Amino acid sequence: MSLITHRPKNFNDVVGQTRAIRVLTAILTKAIFIPRGVLLEGAVGTGKTSVGYLLARSLMCHNDPLGCNSCPSCILIAEQGIEQHPDFLEVDAASNRGVENARNILLQAESLSVIGKRRVVLIDEAHDLTTLAWDVFLKPLEVKDNNSVFIFASSEGDSIPKTIRSRCAKARFNIIPEDLLLGLLCNTANAHNIKYDMDAMKLIARVSKGIVRDAYTTLDSVASMGLVTKELVQAVVDTSLDDSCVKIFLHILRKEQIEACKICDEACGANSPVKVIQTMFEVYGRAIFKPEGPAHEAIRVGLSNISLVTSVFIKWSLLSSLPLDAMPLFIIDMMNMLEPENRQTNSQTYVISGPSKADMAEEVLNIRELLQQTGGHVD
């Protein structure tokens, strides 16, 4: 079984979406009237569809507002899956976006339920519906009819018409913090008897950037090859840009402008200059707050003036596009931060603090040795 099909079995199993789950369980257990429409919005791959299934199961249950697991509706879902439930309809709005599709959905939703307490329609990627299609739902969403509920899931909730948003209960989904995602990956791997190295799981959690679906996809791909190791993860997930950015930093710390520009040119061969700068910003953030090795430690020590470095990155990151020829100027701008010196701004003198010359000399020697040791790959 593919890990991407691994879904939580109840609301307590949902990781990293405390606020959204609190809102939905309150609707189910405390609301006087069940809202006719519920909007699940937030980043892609964060569990909106999975929670939509749990919400639908609860809404169709006869005995318990959160699902009893013993009524005919819950038993059918447990044995055959919610997709086989006669009172549940899942619609992909990307391929059913027109007004006639909306009318057909509404027609099915208004028919009497078979074994569930009510009918539930889950419309995924709801932002793809046309304006006329949304208009079909305006009146039904105003009617206090508990015989059917519409669940709209969207990664672009702000693009959904305000007239619809105002008629729906809303639950927002966020990207998952890295530590929670790491725990989820380890628990999932243990449940499926997948052998792994912790460094590999940490790398998967980091490169997935809080997206559960991406993390599961990567783990699934690597696990198909055997033991999940950091080397296999690096083979599946392209970390070459991160590695190049670390090397650029090390050359900057040595004030080797030509070498830094050369690696920068190579990185820009497959990525935009803005992307390279943004990735360097990410690498710098990890080096400051979550150093992962001697290279990150060298960056943390050599560029210790966080406010100054951050201001340079923000200045360059604000550019929506950047010519390749401008990258040497970025490198020089970074190098100018290494030496403590008096800077004149608005007729006032600011003293920029930094490491002593003795410390810098020692650090340069350490970086030189590090570059020689990590000529092919930098952690």
C-alpha positions in Angstrom: 0.0 0.0 0.0 1.3 3.4 -0.9 1.9 5.6 2.1 0.1 8.5 0.4 -3.1 6.6 1.0 -2.3 6.4 4.8 -5.0 8.6 6.4 -6.0 9.3 10.1 -8.8 7.1 11.4 -10.2 9.7 13.8 -9.7 13.4 14.7 -7.2 12.5 17.4 -4.9 11.0 14.8 -4.6 14.3 12.9 -1.2 15.9 13.5 -0.4 19.6 13.5 -3.9 21.0 12.8 -5.1 21.6 16.4 -7.0 24.8 15.6 -8.8 23.3 12.6 -9.8 20.2 14.5 -11.0 22.2 17.5 -13.3 24.3 15.2 -14.7 21.2 13.4 -15.3 19.2 16.6 -17.0 22.2 18.2 -19.3 22.4 15.1 -20.1 18.7 15.4 -20.7 18.6 19.2 -21.9 22.1 20.2 -23.5 23.8 17.3 -27.3 24.2 17.5 -27.5 23.9 13.8 -25.1 22.0 11.6 -23.9 24.5 8.9 -24.9 23.6 5.4 -21.4 24.4 4.1 -18.0 23.9 5.6 -14.8 25.4 4.0 -11.5 23.6 4.6 -8.8 25.9 3.3 -5.0 26.0 3.5 -1.7 24.8 2.1 -1.6 21.9 -0.3 -0.9 18.4 1.1 -1.7 19.3 4.7 -4.7 17.0 5.3 -7.8 18.9 4.1 -9.2 15.9 2.2 -8.4 13.4 4.9 -10.1 15.6 7.5 -12.9 16.1 5.1 -13.4 12.3 5.1 -13.5 12.3 8.9 -16.0 15.1 9.0 -18.2 13.3 6.5 -18.1 10.1 8.5 -19.2 12.0 11.6 -21.9 13.9 9.8 -23.4 10.6 8.4 -23.1 8.8 11.8 -26.4 8.1 13.6 -25.2 7.7 17.2 -22.2 9.9 17.9 -21.4 13.4 16.7 -17.7 12.3 16.2 -18.5 8.9 14.8 -19.5 5.8 16.7 -17.8 3.0 14.6 -20.9 0.8 15.3 -23.8 2.1 13.3 -24.4 0.8 9.7 -22.9 3.9 8.2 -19.7 3.8 10.2 -19.3 0.0 9.7 -19.6 0.4 6.0 -16.9 3.0 6.0 -14.6 0.9 8.2 -15.0 -2.2 6.0 -15.2 -0.7 2.5 -14.0 2.8 2.7 -15.9 6.1 2.5 -15.8 6.1 -1.3 -18.2 3.2 -1.3 -20.8 4.9 1.0 -24.0 5.6 -0.9 -24.6 8.9 0.9 -21.1 10.3 0.2 -20.2 12.1 -3.0 -16.7 13.3 -3.7 -16.3 15.7 -6.6 -13.1 17.0 -8.3 -14.0 20.6 -9.1 -11.1 20.8 -11.6 -13.0 18.4 -14.0 -16.5 19.3 -12.8 -16.4 23.1 -12.7 -19.3 24.3 -14.8 -22.8 25.3 -13.8 -24.4 22.1 -15.1 -22.0 20.1 -13.0 -23.0 22.2 -9.9 -26.7 21.6 -10.6 -26.2 17.8 -10.9 -24.2 17.9 -7.6 -27.1 19.8 -5.9 -29.6 17.3 -7.3 -27.8 14.4 -5.8 -27.3 16.1 -2.5 -31.0 16.8 -2.1 -32.1 13.2 -2.5 -32.9 11.2 0.6 -30.0 9.4 2.4 -29.8 5.6 2.2 -28.0 4.5 5.4 -26.4 7.6 6.7 -28.0 10.3 8.9 -27.5 12.8 6.0 -25.9 13.1 2.6 -22.4 14.7 2.4 -20.8 16.2 -0.7 -17.0 16.8 -0.6 -15.9 19.2 -3.4 -12.1 19.1 -3.7 -10.1 21.9 -5.3 -13.3 24.0 -4.9 -11.6 27.2 -6.1 -11.7 25.7 -9.7 -15.5 26.1 -9.8 -16.7 28.9 -12.2 -18.6 32.0 -10.9 -21.8 30.7 -12.3 -21.3 27.3 -10.7 -20.8 29.0 -7.3 -24.0 30.9 -7.8 -25.9 27.5 -7.9 -24.9 27.0 -4.2 -25.8 30.4 -2.9 -29.4 29.7 -2.0 -28.9 26.1 -0.7 -26.2 27.3 1.6 -28.6 29.7 3.3 -31.3 27.0 3.9 -31.1 25.4 7.4 -31.4 21.9 6.0 -29.6 19.2 8.0 -30.4 16.5 5.4 -27.2 17.3 3.4 -23.9 19.2 4.0 -21.4 20.5 1.5 -17.7 20.4 2.3 -15.5 22.6 0.2 -11.7 21.9 0.2 -9.4 24.4 -1.3 -5.7 25.4 -1.4 -6.8 28.8 -2.6 -9.5 29.8 -0.2 -9.1 33.5 -0.8 -10.2 33.0 -4.4 -13.6 31.6 -3.4 -16.3 34.2 -3.7 -17.1 36.2 -0.5 -20.7 35.4 -0.9 -19.9 31.7 -0.5 -17.3 32.2 2.3 -19.8 34.2 4.4 -22.2 31.3 4.2 -19.7 28.6 5.3 -18.1 27.6 8.6 -14.3 27.8 8.0 -11.3 25.8 9.2 -7.8 26.8 8.1 -5.0 24.2 7.7 -1.4 25.2 8.1 1.9 23.6 7.1 3.2 21.1 9.7 6.1 22.1 12.0 9.2 20.2 11.2 9.4 18.4 14.5 5.8 17.2 14.3 6.3 16.1 10.7 9.4 14.1 11.8 7.4 12.4 14.5 4.6 11.6 12.1 7.0 10.1 9.6 8.7 7.9 12.2 5.3 6.7 13.6 4.1 5.9 10.0 7.3 4.1 9.2 7.1 2.0 12.4 3.5 1.2 11.7 4.5 -0.2 8.2 7.7 -1.9 9.4 9.9 0.5 7.4 13.5 0.5 8.5 15.1 3.9 8.6 18.0 6.0 9.8 17.0 9.0 11.9 19.2 11.4 9.8 17.2 10.3 6.7 13.9 11.0 8.3 15.2 14.4 9.5 16.2 15.2 5.9 12.8 14.2 4.6 11.0 16.3 7.2 13.2 19.3 6.3 12.9 19.1 2.5 9.2 18.6 2.6 8.7 22.0 4.1 5.7 21.1 6.3 3.8 19.3 3.5 2.7 15.9 4.7 1.9 14.6 1.2 5.4 15.4 -0.1 6.9 13.8 3.0 4.9 10.6 2.5 5.7 10.5 -1.2 9.4 10.8 -0.5 9.4 8.2 2.2 7.4 5.9 0.0 9.9 6.2 -2.9 12.9 5.7 -0.7 11.4 2.8 1.3 10.8 0.9 -2.0 14.6 0.7 -2.3 15.1 -0.9 1.1 16.6 0.7 4.3 15.8 4.4 4.4 19.2 6.2 4.6 20.3 9.7 4.2 22.2 8.8 1.0 19.1 7.3 -0.6 17.0 10.3 0.3 19.6 12.6 -1.3 19.4 10.5 -4.4 15.6 10.8 -4.6 15.3 14.4 -3.5 17.5 16.9 -5.3 19.5 18.8 -2.6 22.1 20.1 -5.1 21.0 23.7 -4.8 21.3 23.6 -1.0 24.7 22.1 -1.3 25.8 24.7 -3.8 24.5 27.5 -1.5 26.5 26.1 1.4 29.7 26.1 -0.8 29.0 29.7 -1.9 28.8 30.7 1.8 32.1 29.0 2.5 33.8 30.8 -0.3 32.3 34.1 0.8 33.7 33.5 4.3 37.1 33.0 2.7 36.6 36.1 0.6 37.1 34.0 -2.6 34.9 36.0 -4.9 35.9 34.3 -8.1 35.2 30.8 -6.7 31.9 31.9 -5.1 30.7 33.5 -8.4 31.7 30.3 -10.3 29.5 28.1 -8.1 26.8 30.8 -8.2 26.8 30.7 -12.0 26.5 26.9 -11.9 23.6 27.1 -9.5 21.9 29.7 -11.7 22.2 27.3 -14.7 19.3 25.3 -13.3 17.6 27.9 -11.1 16.7 31.5 -11.2 19.0 34.0 -9.4 16.2 34.9 -7.1 15.7 31.2 -6.2 19.4 30.9 -5.4 19.3 33.9 -3.1 16.1 32.7 -1.4 17.7 29.2 -0.9 20.8 30.9 0.6 18.5 32.7 3.0 16.9 29.4 4.0 20.4 27.8 4.5 21.5 30.8 6.6 18.4 30.5 8.8 19.1 26.8 9.4 22.7 27.5 10.1 21.8 30.1 12.7 18.9 28.2 14.4 19.4 24.5 13.5 23.0 23.9 12.5 23.4 20.5 10.9 27.2 20.1 10.7 30.5 21.9 10.6 29.6 23.8 7.4 26.6 25.3 9.0 28.6 26.1 12.2 31.1 27.9 10.1 28.3 30.0 8.5 26.8 30.7 11.9 30.1 31.9 13.4 31.4 33.8 10.3 28.1 35.6 9.7 27.0 36.2 13.3 25.4 39.6 12.8 22.0 38.3 12.1 20.2 41.6 11.7 22.8 42.9 9.1 22.8 39.6 7.1 19.0 39.4 7.2 18.7 43.0 5.9 20.9 42.2 2.9 18.9 39.0 2.1 15.6 40.8 2.4 16.9 43.6 0.1 17.8 41.1 -2.6 14.9 38.8 -2.1 12.4 41.5 -2.7 13.4 41.6 -6.4 10.9 39.6 -8.5 13.5 39.0 -11.2 17.2 39.4 -11.3 19.7 39.2 -14.2 22.5 36.7 -13.9 25.1 39.4 -14.4 24.0 41.0 -11.1 24.9 38.0 -9.0 28.6 39.0 -8.5 27.2 42.2 -6.9 25.2 40.1 -4.5 28.4 38.1 -3.6 30.3 41.4 -3.0 27.5 42.7 -0.9 27.7 39.5 1.3 31.5 39.8 1.5 31.3 43.4 2.7 29.6 42.2 5.9 32.6 40.2 7.0 34.9 43.0 8.2 33.8 45.2 11.2 33.9 48.8 10.1 32.3 52.2 10.5 29.5 52.7 8.1 28.1 56.2 7.3 24.3 56.3 6.9 22.1 59.4 7.0 25.0 61.4 8.5 25.2 59.0 11.4 28.0 56.5 12.2 27.1 52.9 13.0 29.7 50.5 14.2 29.1 47.0 12.9 30.4 44.5 15.3 32.0 41.2 14.2 34.6 38.6 15.0 38.1 39.6 15.8 40.8 39.3 13.2 42.4 36.4 15.1 39.1 34.6 15.2 38.5 35.3 11.5 42.0 34.0 10.6 41.4 30.8 12.5 37.9 30.4 10.9 39.4 30.9 7.4 41.8 28.0 8.1 38.9 25.8 9.3 36.8 26.7 6.2 39.8 26.0 3.9 40.1 22.5 5.4 36.4 22.0 5.3 36.3 22.8 1.6 39.1 20.4 0.8 37.3 17.6 2.7 33.9 18.3 1.2 34.8 18.9 -2.4 31.9 16.8 -3.8 29.1 17.2 -1.3 28.5 19.6 1.6 26.1 18.8 4.5 
